[in-house]
C-alpha cells in the first residue's frame, strides 16, 4: 500500500486494471490446483 501511488502513476488506470485481472487469474489457478491436489490425495487414501 505504501507504493500504490507510484504504481498508479507508472501503470496508469488501464495497467492497474490489467494487473488486478492477472493477479485474480493467478489466485484462481492456485485455488484450482489446491483443490485438485486435495481431491487426488483423498481418492488415493480411500
C-alpha positions as CSV (number, residue, x, y, z in Angstrom):
1,X,0.0,0.0,0.0
2,X,3.0,2.3,0.5
3,X,3.8,2.5,-3.2
4,X,0.2,2.4,-4.6
5,X,0.5,5.9,-5.8
6,X,3.7,5.2,-7.7
7,X,2.1,2.1,-9.2
8,X,-0.9,4.1,-10.4
9,X,1.5,6.7,-12.0
10,X,3.6,4.1,-13.7
11,X,0.9,1.7,-15.0
12,X,-1.9,4.2,-15.4
13,X,-5.5,3.1,-14.7
14,X,-5.7,0.6,-17.5
15,X,-2.5,-1.0,-16.4
16,X,-3.7,-1.2,-12.8
17,X,-6.9,-3.0,-14.0
18,X,-4.8,-5.4,-16.1
19,X,-2.5,-6.2,-13.1
20,X,-5.6,-6.8,-10.9
21,X,-7.0,-9.2,-13.5
22,X,-3.7,-11.1,-13.8
23,X,-3.4,-11.3,-10.1
24,X,-7.0,-12.6,-9.9
25,X,-6.3,-15.3,-12.5
26,X,-3.2,-16.4,-10.7
27,X,-5.1,-16.7,-7.4
28,X,-7.8,-18.7,-9.1
29,X,-5.3,-21.0,-10.7
30,X,-3.6,-21.6,-7.3
31,X,-7.0,-22.4,-5.8
32,X,-7.9,-24.8,-8.5
33,X,-4.6,-26.6,-8.1
34,X,-5.0,-26.9,-4.4
35,X,-8.5,-28.4,-4.8
36,X,-7.2,-30.8,-7.4
37,X,-4.4,-31.9,-5.2
38,X,-6.8,-32.4,-2.3
39,X,-9.2,-34.5,-4.3
40,X,-6.3,-36.6,-5.7
41,X,-5.0,-37.2,-2.2
42,X,-8.5,-38.1,-0.9
43,X,-9.1,-40.6,-3.7
44,X,-5.7,-42.3,-3.2
45,X,-6.3,-42.6,0.5
46,X,-9.8,-44.1,0.1
